[in-house]
């Protein structure tokens, strides 16, 4: 009685899933070389000089403020007890956080085999270095006696001064300096093959000499690539825990104190998520104009912007969750100081920083990226990124100064007011950052040519292999004929 | 030492290949012909080329392990030596017992990473024999494309199996173009 088994009818052959190419318009290797090296080899365009004049004079004025602060004293800033950490440490955390996106792109996405990173990793890593340079300025000048900053280094001396290795601030010195050094090594390792490209294309003696020196005689030999790839992989593997540790250690500066709103265990992951969030916004802030100016739309495609927007949405949601959890724990803990501090965050002297910076910029604006038309529209993307850039600065300020303005002792309550030196030192570091980035795009390839070429289909050793020709298995055990 | 009729020392016989795939297939043939002193050159690392050339895993990782262990031990000595023995700091009256050791971990971690990264970078240069600002391959004018879109294969004259006709035939058979002798100087 059983009906004959019927074969389920297949409607139509499953369409093969095709990947959207990472380099559009089937651009070939030499197009990539030409376009990317061309940016460096053309004479500087007029807009570059105008932009550089503006950023360099801002940077110069910032350096003047730093000089004035060092020669006169920390009193030139608005810092007063109880607000001993204010704009300076806010700026430090802000800049160091921005660096994190570069390392995430260069290391973590490399380990996850995300090939789209190849279009953006070079400039993101450069951004990391420049952001860490800006960050490192602040703790250095905040110590007051800048010329004694070397006491932070554990060197034998005859004053009987020794570092307290169990202090979060000492951990920070090691974390940030290690982070900078490893980022430089990683960035330079990635640059070597591209410097060889510029060396081979160089027409003037000076360029030939300089690129020749820095390319270390790279000749693209596979016996070299073998060690190179292993070094690159290991540097990525080392940078991954490093980048997660750096902002964790920065958060320990706060979490290991007794200040309400600082003394929380959620800080390390919360800070790391916030750092990646703010950093990706800065990557897009720099790359969207650069891509438009240098006509790099075939390399930094809508797909790249879309993916970065998704990471901003993801990490922004982490951050929003962390904000919510802080409020929940303040209420649930029953600690009246903690409750007061968080009430103060929303309705205290910095209320609008919270409503605008943390709520609107950091929590709400990235939610636009749930919609694909928002992720595809560069103006919306740029708007959200600017919101996030601002919001992350406000967040750090609220955490740092907001926690200090209302001390345990009401008689010492005092609201922080920045002085012109505070403001211009911060603006000056923006000038330093943008000046360094402008110099970078003029003199070094802003896209990793040797890496982006591997994202082109022709780079696949099995591309266009004629039928009948046997290819080697991944294990390399097969032999030819 | 092999010399050309003009008296130049011969470094290698080299060929250019039209694509990464062609170079990859050619490398397998050269490997199976038993050559040992040869190399391929490409603008980017070609996936699977190490196997096609018969090269194993790079043991650069050993140096990185060495660097990491050195960093960890350095941190341990720098931290525990002075802090526990030479110059004990009493901060906030915090205890000094065994359970406070984790407070030393962050710096041990950071120095482990730092020394490993230096080891990775410098062993990469060292194992590749870089920096080396001169190489016979640069004598071939076509080789300038190696950092752009050129794919090259060179079999060195000092390989015991090297014979001019045999190598030329092998390179031709595998689809090599612009086959040439590369001079040492």
Interface residues (C-beta under 8 A of the other chain):
Chain A: X28 X29 X30 X33 X154 X160 X162 X164 X165 X166 X167 X170 X171 X174 X175 X178 X181 X182 X185 X186 X188 X189 X193 X196 X197 X199 X200 X201 X212 X213 X216 X217 X218 X219 X220 X221 X222 X223 X224 X225 X226 X227 X228 X229 X230 X231 X234 X235 X238 X239 X241 X242 X245 X249 X252 X449 X450 X451 X453 X454 X458 X459 X460 X461 X462 X463 X464 X465 X469 X471 X472 X474 X475 X476 X479 X480 X481
Chain B: X19 X20 X21 X23 X24 X25 X27 X28 X29 X32 X39 X40 X41 X42 X43 X44 X45 X46 X47 X48 X49 X50 X51 X52 X53 X54 X55 X57 X58 X60 X61 X64 X78 X79 X82 X83 X86 X87 X89 X91 X94 X100 X103 X104 X106 X107 X109 X110 X111 X113 X114 X116 X117 X118 X120 X121 X123 X124 X125 X127 X128 X130 X131 X132 X133 X134 X135 X137 X138 X143 X144 X145 X146 X147 X148 X149
